[in-house]
Amino acid sequence: MKIHVIGAGIGGMSCAAVLAKNGFEVVVLEQNDYFGGKANRISEEGFEFDTGPSLLTYPDWFDELFIYCDKNPRDYYKFQRLNLITRYFVNNKVVDVMSDIEKTADNFENKFGLNKKVFLRYINKWIKIYNISEKIFLLKELKFNLLFFKNAIKWLFSTGFSNILQSMSSYNRRLENKYVEPIMNRFATYTGSSPYKTPAFMNQLAIVEMINGGYYPEDGIHSIPKAIYKLCLEMGVQFVFNTKIDEIKYERQSFNISSGAKNYKSTVVISNIDYYHTQFLFNRKVNTSYSKLSTSAFVFYWGVRINSDKLKLHNILFSKNYENEFSQIFEEGVLPDDPTIYINITSKINSQHAPKDCENWFVMVNTPANLEIDNRDNIEKIKKVIIKKIEEKIGVDLSKLIIYENILTPKSLSVSTGSYLGSLYGDNQNSLNAIVNRKKNTDSTYNNFYYVGGTVHPGGGMPLALRSGINVAKKIINEA
Ligand SMILES: Cc1cc2nc3c(=O)[nH]c(=O)nc-3n(C[C@H](O)[C@H](O)[C@H](O)COP(=O)(O)OP(=O)(O)OC[C@H]3O[C@@H](n4cnc5c(N)ncnc54)[C@H](O)[C@@H]3O)c2cc1C
C-alpha cells in the first residue's frame, strides 16, 4: 500500500520510518528543500545554530525508534546527559538547576533559603503523578476504552481534584519562595501555555527535565532529525522536496493531494503539518486565535564576539513581573514589554559552532501567536529590551559585539514550517478543557487521514512529535 506523509518534521519522519520498516511504500512530500521542519540548522559565517529546539529530553524514546527498525541508535547519534541543565537569573540572584535533584534542592536551599525537605516532598508528589500520566496519556494513542477510564480514575485520585481546579502558579505559591516559584512555573511554557492558567497537575512537566534529565546530542539538536532522515532512507522511504501542498480533496475513495499542477493520489495520508494549517488544505474553516493557541517566539541568532563566563549552555533571565508577561501574551495578544529571555549557547560544548573568540547565542522571547505583532518596530524594540536586560544581569553590552544576526519571527516560522499564526505547539493547555480536547491523531471525517507532530496528541516538543509518529504508524499497521 502506498502512503503519503506531508511534511518531513520529526513526527512525519518517525511515522514514515516505522511504516516503511513494515513493508509499506512511503512517500514524504515536503515544501522545503530540507528535512527537520522546526528543528533545522543555520550554518553561516562560521556560526552554527539549531533553529528551534535546543533541549533534548527522553533520548530513550528516540533510541526506541532505531531499535524498532533493527538499528543501533549509537551508530546514528550520540548524546550526553547534562550535569548542569539550566542557569537561572531570578531578580538579583543566580542558581543552577542540575540533572541531580538532590543537588538542585541543595542549590535552592543555599541560594534561596527553601528548605530542602520541602522541595523534595513537592517533587516526589509530582514524580508519582507523572509516572501514572506517562502510561495513560503519553505512550499510546488515546483510546477511550475501559482500561483508559480505569487508569484515568486512578490518575484523578492520585492527582487530587484540587489540582485540576487550581492553576499551576497558585499551587506553587505553597513553596512560599519568590525565587523558586517562577522556576517551577516556567515549565508551563514547555507546552506554550501560561502557568497562571494551566491546571496545577501540569507541574509534572518539571519531572521530565529535573528527574529524567536534560540531554545534549553530539553536534547539537540537528543530529536528531539528521539521524531519523538517514534511517528513513535506509528503510526505503522516498522524499520529494520542494513540494508545497496547497489542497487536499477526498474523491472516489482516495485522497487527491495537490501541489500546483502536480497531483498525488493516496488511500492513506498522514499530515505532519500544523493541525490548523491542514484544515485550510481541506478548505475547512478555522476559528481560533492567540488566546487559545500556544505561544510563538522571536528568536535572535546572534554571532557574538565574546567569551561569556557567566553563561552556560541553557540560561534564563526572568522578567520582573512574570504574571504580567503571560497576561500580555494570552489576554492582550501583544508583545510583552519585559519578556523572560532564554539564551542557548551550544559553542560552550561544541567549540566548532562558532569562530575563535566568538559564541553562537540563540536568544528567544515568547510572544503571542499573533502575526500583527510581527513588524520592524517591534523587532527593534524587543532587541533593545533584550540587550538592556543582558547588560543589567550579566554586565555585558552586546550592542557592539554582535557580528552576525538572523531572526526567526512568528511570520517566518509560519512560512517555513506551516505553523498556524506562528504558534509553536498548536493549541495551548491553558485549561482542563484544552488539555482533554487536544487535537486527535485521526481526522474527524476521514478514517484514513491521520495527524502527527507537535500540534496534536500527545503534545508539543520533539519527543512527543516522535511519539505521535510512532503511535500512528503502529495504528495503521495494526488495522491494515
Ligand atoms: C523556537 C523553538 C524552540 C523550541 N524548543 C524546543 C525544545 O527545546 N525542545 C523540544 O523538544 N522542542 C522544542 N520545540 C518544539 C519542536 O521543535 C517541535 O515540537 C517539533 O520539532 C515539531 O515537529 P513536527 O513533527 O510537528 O514537525 P514540524 O517541525 O512542525 O515540521 C512540519 C513540516 O511540514 C512541512 N510543511 C508545512 N506545510 C507544508 C505544506 N503545505 N506542504 C508540504 N510540507 C509542508 C514543513 O516545511 C515542515 O518540514 C521548539 C520549537 C521552536 C520553533
The ligand as an SDF file (V2000), in Angstrom:
LIG
                    3D

 53 58  0  0  0  0  0  0  0  0999 V2000
   11.8900   28.3250   18.6870 C   0  0  0  0  0  0  0  0  0  0  0  0
   11.5020   26.9170   19.0750 C   0  0  0  0  0  0  0  0  0  0  0  0
   12.0510   26.3440   20.2120 C   0  0  0  0  0  0  0  0  0  0  0  0
   11.7150   25.0200   20.5650 C   0  0  0  0  0  0  0  0  0  0  0  0
   12.3270   24.4180   21.6450 N   0  0  0  0  0  0  0  0  0  0  0  0
   12.1560   23.0860   21.8700 C   0  0  0  0  0  0  0  0  0  0  0  0
   12.9830   22.3710   22.8030 C   0  0  0  0  0  0  0  0  0  0  0  0
   13.8990   22.9400   23.4160 O   0  0  0  0  0  0  0  0  0  0  0  0
   12.7610   21.0360   22.9630 N   0  0  0  0  0  0  0  0  0  0  0  0
   11.8030   20.3660   22.2450 C   0  0  0  0  0  0  0  0  0  0  0  0
   11.6600   19.1400   22.4120 O   0  0  0  0  0  0  0  0  0  0  0  0
   11.0310   21.0190   21.3480 N   0  0  0  0  0  0  0  0  0  0  0  0
   11.1810   22.3370   21.1310 C   0  0  0  0  0  0  0  0  0  0  0  0
   10.4590   22.9930   20.1550 N   0  0  0  0  0  0  0  0  0  0  0  0
    9.3320   22.2830   19.5180 C   0  0  0  0  0  0  0  0  0  0  0  0
    9.7900   21.2880   18.4690 C   0  0  0  0  0  0  0  0  0  0  0  0
   10.6510   21.9120   17.5460 O   0  0  0  0  0  0  0  0  0  0  0  0
    8.5790   20.7900   17.7160 C   0  0  0  0  0  0  0  0  0  0  0  0
    7.5330   20.3910   18.6000 O   0  0  0  0  0  0  0  0  0  0  0  0
    8.8880   19.6010   16.8140 C   0  0  0  0  0  0  0  0  0  0  0  0
   10.1330   19.7390   16.1540 O   0  0  0  0  0  0  0  0  0  0  0  0
    7.7470   19.5600   15.8150 C   0  0  0  0  0  0  0  0  0  0  0  0
    7.8900   18.5100   14.9380 O   0  0  0  0  0  0  0  0  0  0  0  0
    6.7100   18.1750   13.9430 P   0  0  0  0  0  0  0  0  0  0  0  0
    6.7540   16.7180   13.7100 O   0  0  0  0  0  0  0  0  0  0  0  0
    5.4350   18.7430   14.4590 O   0  0  0  0  0  0  0  0  0  0  0  0
    7.0960   18.8850   12.5710 O   0  0  0  0  0  0  0  0  0  0  0  0
    7.4660   20.3860   12.1800 P   0  0  0  0  0  0  0  0  0  0  0  0
    8.8310   20.6710   12.6610 O   0  0  0  0  0  0  0  0  0  0  0  0
    6.3800   21.3190   12.5280 O   0  0  0  0  0  0  0  0  0  0  0  0
    7.5630   20.2120   10.6060 O   0  0  0  0  0  0  0  0  0  0  0  0
    6.4530   20.2440    9.7540 C   0  0  0  0  0  0  0  0  0  0  0  0
    6.9710   20.0440    8.3420 C   0  0  0  0  0  0  0  0  0  0  0  0
    5.8720   20.1550    7.4370 O   0  0  0  0  0  0  0  0  0  0  0  0
    6.3040   20.9210    6.3220 C   0  0  0  0  0  0  0  0  0  0  0  0
    5.1370   21.5670    5.6970 N   0  0  0  0  0  0  0  0  0  0  0  0
    4.3470   22.5280    6.2380 C   0  0  0  0  0  0  0  0  0  0  0  0
    3.3800   22.8890    5.3740 N   0  0  0  0  0  0  0  0  0  0  0  0
    3.5640   22.1470    4.2520 C   0  0  0  0  0  0  0  0  0  0  0  0
    2.8750   22.0570    3.0040 C   0  0  0  0  0  0  0  0  0  0  0  0
    1.8050   22.8140    2.7340 N   0  0  0  0  0  0  0  0  0  0  0  0
    3.3420   21.1690    2.0960 N   0  0  0  0  0  0  0  0  0  0  0  0
    4.4250   20.3920    2.3520 C   0  0  0  0  0  0  0  0  0  0  0  0
    5.1020   20.4380    3.5120 N   0  0  0  0  0  0  0  0  0  0  0  0
    4.6880   21.2980    4.4600 C   0  0  0  0  0  0  0  0  0  0  0  0
    7.2510   21.9390    6.9170 C   0  0  0  0  0  0  0  0  0  0  0  0
    8.0830   22.5250    5.9300 O   0  0  0  0  0  0  0  0  0  0  0  0
    7.9920   21.0980    7.9320 C   0  0  0  0  0  0  0  0  0  0  0  0
    9.1390   20.4800    7.3920 O   0  0  0  0  0  0  0  0  0  0  0  0
   10.7840   24.3000   19.7790 C   0  0  0  0  0  0  0  0  0  0  0  0
   10.2390   24.8970   18.6230 C   0  0  0  0  0  0  0  0  0  0  0  0
   10.6170   26.1750   18.2600 C   0  0  0  0  0  0  0  0  0  0  0  0
   10.0710   26.7740   16.9810 C   0  0  0  0  0  0  0  0  0  0  0  0
  1  2  1  0
  2  3  1  0
  2 52  2  0
  3  4  2  0
  4  5  1  0
  4 50  1  0
  5  6  2  0
  6  7  1  0
  6 13  1  0
  7  8  2  0
  7  9  1  0
  9 10  1  0
 10 11  2  0
 10 12  1  0
 12 13  2  0
 13 14  1  0
 14 15  1  0
 14 50  1  0
 15 16  1  0
 16 17  1  0
 16 18  1  0
 18 19  1  0
 18 20  1  0
 20 21  1  0
 20 22  1  0
 22 23  1  0
 23 24  1  0
 24 25  2  0
 24 26  1  0
 24 27  1  0
 27 28  1  0
 28 29  2  0
 28 30  1  0
 28 31  1  0
 31 32  1  0
 32 33  1  0
 33 34  1  0
 33 48  1  0
 34 35  1  0
 35 36  1  0
 35 46  1  0
 36 37  1  0
 36 45  1  0
 37 38  2  0
 38 39  1  0
 39 40  1  0
 39 45  2  0
 40 41  1  0
 40 42  2  0
 42 43  1  0
 43 44  2  0
 44 45  1  0
 46 47  1  0
 46 48  1  0
 48 49  1  0
 50 51  2  0
 51 52  1  0
 52 53  1  0
M  END
$$$$
